[in-house]
Amino acid sequence: MKEWSAKWIRPREDMGDICPVFQKKWNTEKHVKKAELYLTALGVYEARLNGSRVGEYVLAPGWTAYEKRLQYQKYDVTDLLKEENELTITLGKGWYSSNMPGWEMSKDRIRRTARRTGILGELSLTYEDGTEEKISTDSIWNCAQSQIRFSEIYDGEICDASYSVKGWEPSAEFEGPWETLIPQEGEEIREMERVEAKAVFTTPAGETVVDFGQEVTGYVEFTVDAKAGDRIKILHGEVLDQDGNFYNANYRSAKAELIYTCREGMQTWHPVLTFFGFRYLKLEEFPGETKPEQFTAIVVYSNMKQTGRIRCSNSELNQLFSNIFWGQKGNFLDVPTDCPQRDERLGWTGDAQVFIKTASYNYDTEKFYKKWLHDLAAEQRSDGAVGQVIPDYLPEGAPSAAWGDAAVICPWQVYLTYGEKEVLEDQFESMKKWVDYITGATKDDGLWTGGEHFGDWLGLDAPVGSYKGSSREDFIASAFYAYSTELVVKAGKVLGRDVSAYEGLYKKIVDTFRKTYPVYHTQTEYILAIWFRLAENLQKSADELAELIQKDGSQMRTGFVGTPYILHVLSRYGYTKLAYTLLLRKEYPSWLYSVEKGATTIWEHWDGIMENGEFWSTDMNSFNHYAYGAVADWVYEEAAGIHVEEEAPGFEKIYIEPKADDRLEWLEASIQTRKGLVESRWTWQDGRIKYEITTPSESTICIGEKTEKVKPGRYTFWG
């Protein structure tokens, strides 16, 4: 653990909404060989050395379970040093003391919002002559009000560029956290892409609106030639209403606004201590004529490498695939959030476990998830319960099946995709504690009954007035109880642990489940019973599921719990054509319905914009909600046929069985695995199917009735 010579500092007097800036000046008289800056904050910071931004990390130090784990960063600043030096650090509330969540005034929110921010920093200088010096935060550092007059996660940022920073006074030292400090663990949040504005137009209501053509997460950078004191006010939105006017009522209480007071002349600016989810900007105030080239959306997300690619002959499916990738980027900002725009942006555990397989194929998310899972374990309650969101900003909320199960499902999937046991070592106690919690909390031995759950959240078969779908909550809870127990057994065996007690528990759950639930009533109940292998006759149940789906008009009636598995179940048990029918369906409800409506990310509701053009609601209607994008893992695994084998994780061995459909001319998918690139492409040619497969590992390739074991290489088959 690093030993600090620094002190935690903050302003002597609370500045309220104004962001403080801290300053240290010094002269460097000897030649510096190495200069390393260590920084962290209670809040989020931006550091500048001699006017240049330190590092590429934005919204540092990121979002962790602050009271248990607080990351610090190390930057090499050798090249930024001069003889006369000035280091400034601007500090905002960030996730630390913002009004999160926006809809609930709980005791915990009041407590967190009242927390004062502060910084901790240490500059370590090593000179050419071998001597060393440390410049550390303490009460000698100056502090003043910055040009950032307000910054908050939900409401946005206010900057007065005409304000001259003055009134410097010594900082105050305070007793901040020490035992919770850890080196940077997750991926850095960075400015990853830039999207130029596509158009500036006037709406029927007379509003001036900027359209980027793509929903993004981040912030806008604008350039303007203005007079000192001119004001700019910008609102953010995801969609236009049915009349073509600006709309952001679905942001709920989040103001999502920028207010900027100009200095004299040409200037370029973007916020630095907050972020937004948006496609459109409404320019409520903006001096002079506006043109698209004045606006750039800076896309901000965790620094993940893209590893997966999917394409096919159908342009609408390609747009869906694009939406899935953009949905992941927009919600993988240090924490796997549900949405990036409204007064929420929380790390919902249910969304995380639903999407993790797709996420780990699309991008290298190992480091990202390991950091978040460490927070999950740190926030796990004394009885083993896991909160609805991590970091746990809803501690009053009851643990829910399929949400808390992220404690088990997520580490297991990280292990399968990347092949490293470390994630299981780190999380195994947490995994067991979750299963033990259920065992202790249930009313009926061998099941999970009597709890409060989200059910099949947003199930399409929900009765009027409910968000939960029609599947029985105890059924769902008991099915996930079985699945998590099974995964604890598997993880324990990988680690060489004695899991005999959990093996016995798993057998008891399966036996009890089969006796208690011999009949299934909904699509989701069938799906869970089949996918978790709880049904006594899996093929018979799959046949009945297919019949039920066809009786329902060949459409899904599932929600968050059933949807991720529905196509997998159909393909696994001989109904691939029906799976493709669901995937290619354009009418509501379907994945392509939102594409037909112009979506550029995945929606929270299948009909966020209804067929008549009206909105589903204002209270819960995100247009960037990645969970239903989990369908991509079916495309990788079943359509393209790329499967990781459990006994050889990390794609050490691969099973490849593509499943084509004549409604597509061709389809291709690839994943850059730890072993190398695996690719699968199929194309219809003169009534036959040509399969082209590249594998970096020993693989089993199955084409129709033919199965062949192959070494690493590139292969062509005909079907």
Disulfide bonds with the S-S distance in Angstrom:
none
